[in-house]
Amino acid sequence: MGRDLTALFDPKSVAVIGASNDPAKYGHAVAAQALRAPDRRPVHLVNRRGGTVLGRAAATSLAEIGEPVDLVVISVPGPGFEAAVDDALACGARAIVGITAGFAETGPAGLARQRAIADRVRAAGAVLVGPNCLGIADNTTQLYLASDGFAPGDIALLSQSGNLALELQLRCAPHGLGFSRFVSLGNQADVTLVDLVEDCARHEPTRAIAVYAEDFGDGRAFARAAAAAGKPVVLLTAGRGTASARSAQSHTGALTTSSDVVAAACRDAGVELVATPREMTVVLAALNAGVRTSGRRTAVFTDGGGHGAIAADAAEAAGLEVPELRAAVQEKLRTVLWEQSAVGNPVDLAGMGEQNPGSYADTVGGLLATDEVDAVLMTGYFGGYAASDGGLGEGLGGGLGGGGSALAEGELQAARAIVTHRRAMPKPLVVQSMYPRSTSCQVLADAGIPVFSCTEDAARALAAMTVRDAGGPPGVAPLPPAATPLRDAGYHGVRGLLSAAGVPFPPAREITDEAGLLAATEEFTGPYVLKALHVLHKSDAGGVALRLADRHALTAAYRDMHARLGAPSYSVEAMADLTDGIELIVGVNRDPQFGPVAMVGLGGVLTETLHDVAFSLAPVPARRAGHLLRALRTAALLAGVRGRPAVDVAAAAAVIERITAAAAAHPEIAELEVNPLLVRPDGALALDARAVLA
């Protein structure tokens, strides 16, 4: 059930320590907000000097109040924070909001202070938000303990940035979006992002959870909580750069960046990952429409060829499809359009809207009705006939019709008819308009049809309304129990670990001299492969010899390789049949926040050059592994090209599941890699493996 945060969001009483008359102090802003609902619960203001604060008598201490206080907000100078926490716990506080800064964000000494405070709070059975936070608010319980008010609505906003939270509120307002809750995460000394996501998931008035986070804490736990939320989670994050990959020792590490990890976790958990506050607003507006589809077939409907072409490009760039409509659908559309209209997709009125504004509604109705279309993107001038102000919100002048004209009235009637069609056929419908603030567009927006001024926003909104196939329902596979630690991280030690997990390898023997080499030829027949061990990136160093027909060729290769490299040992292996095979790479890299992260993609010596890889939290179930493989840019190779047969993707997926499960069970392994994993029409075979211990 998660932690009980009732005292945090619906306390019986509230006290603000550090309440002030000085507008420059945060205690002034929080106290003023707290007094917005004085009749909902007792609100006590505490100032060590006493007197009057904001027209209310202020106590000099919590003890002077003379009664228990459920939630205490602390906004005092740093040196007095611990004493204020102790006073709050002594008066029975079950929740504390720490505004005061100067803890973990300042270095090791501040971190030690913060941990000691959190330990005291938890020992008392209380909860702490912060420190170094900007407060909380819950519009559903009339709890206002942040510096600014938030318009009421059904979005819970959990943010590590106060300014970004304010920007999101400004951007959401034109779309009619508001907030059920706001929490400034602060340093997450006690109450974490995961705790808050779980609680907001249980909060019935909250329909969506918006998160801005720089520090996930336990990233895997966040992904699990988001996957289990049962309502949309939208994530905006920062710091997803490439620096963390620079010191990696393997292909997997060098190809994995923090952005890959976050994106993989979001895809697995069904979280909408966004890059900017504007994109977050677009996605929230789309999800607020309440209509989603599992199909990507999009009809683009326009009243101008340029808008249609740009919208079609934007839709495809967002991962949607814009297929040509079949002849039967085109004929039906021609019954409501005139001769010069284009009906193939994009569908273009070609000027008919000015003759008959009702053609907008007729066309939208026809597109929503056909089973060839999963969603509709309407783009262009609609809204301009009824507009009397500037288009795009930038003072571009009124529309052709202006307010009150016949065209304006016809467009309004068309807007109402579009709403009726959309209610009768609830498919995703998004509108891009040059006049998004017009009366006609407002009719659409009031009915839950998202309206945007930018084409790319409309396309992104439709993408958010499309349920993505991530190779199964959203979820994060649980980590397996920790296995006996791997002691031998050498090539044959890693082979042994993976072989025990069910990963198939060709026969092999480790040798250190020619006698061992000849013994290997007695165990299995050629052709042979010779590999120099304990050499990083063996192929680049000339430490791999293939297709050695017999013991004579094997011996010659050994002598040459040993003379050049002087490796301490070598591996003699049976040469696999490479006919009709595709080489894959499978790796697992252990991330400090998200744990083991798997990478699959096109392998072999060109892995880093082609960079055709995909990521998922490990272990990766076989179904999801197959989906990742089929989503690669070069996936057509797996299906067979130019007369080559298709390879056994199911067998490869099963092996990927075993490799990633084995790696996930060994927390002492920082990086594990199988490259290549040969997949042929008749199965999959691991040809090389390596591991790096933490």
Secondary structure, DSSP 8 states (H G I E B T S, - for coil): -----HHHHS-S-EEEET--S-TTSHHHHHHHHHTT-TTTS-EEEE-TT-SEETTEE-BSSHHHH-S--SEEEE---GGGHHHHHHHHHHTT-SEEEE----SGGG-HHHHHHHHHHHHHHHHTT-EEE-SS--EEEETTTTEEEESS---EEEEEEEES-HHHHHHHHHHHGGGT--EEEEEE-TT-SSS-HHHHHHHHHH-TT--EEEEEES--SSHHHHHHHHHTSSS-EEEEE----SGGGTT--SHHHHH--HHHHHHHHHHHHT-EEESSHHHHHHHHHHHHT---BS--BEEEEESSHHHHHHHHHHHHHTT-B-----HHHHHHHHTTS-TT-B-SSSEE-TTHHHH-THHHHHHHHHHHH-TT-SEEEEEESTTSSS--S-GGGTT----SS-TTSHHHHHHHHHHHHHHHHHHHS---EEEEES-TTSHHHHHHHHTT--EESSHHHHHHHHHHTB----SSSS---------S-----SHHHHHHHHHHTT-----EEEESSHHHHHHHHHHS-SSEEEEESS-TTTTTTT-EEEEE-SHHHHHHHHHHHHHHH--S-EEEEE----TT-EEEEEEEEEETTTEEEEEEEE-STTHHHH--EEEEESS--HHHHHHHHHTSTTHHHHH--TT-----HHHHHHHHHHHHHHHHT-TTEEEEEEEEEEEETTEEEE--EEEEE-
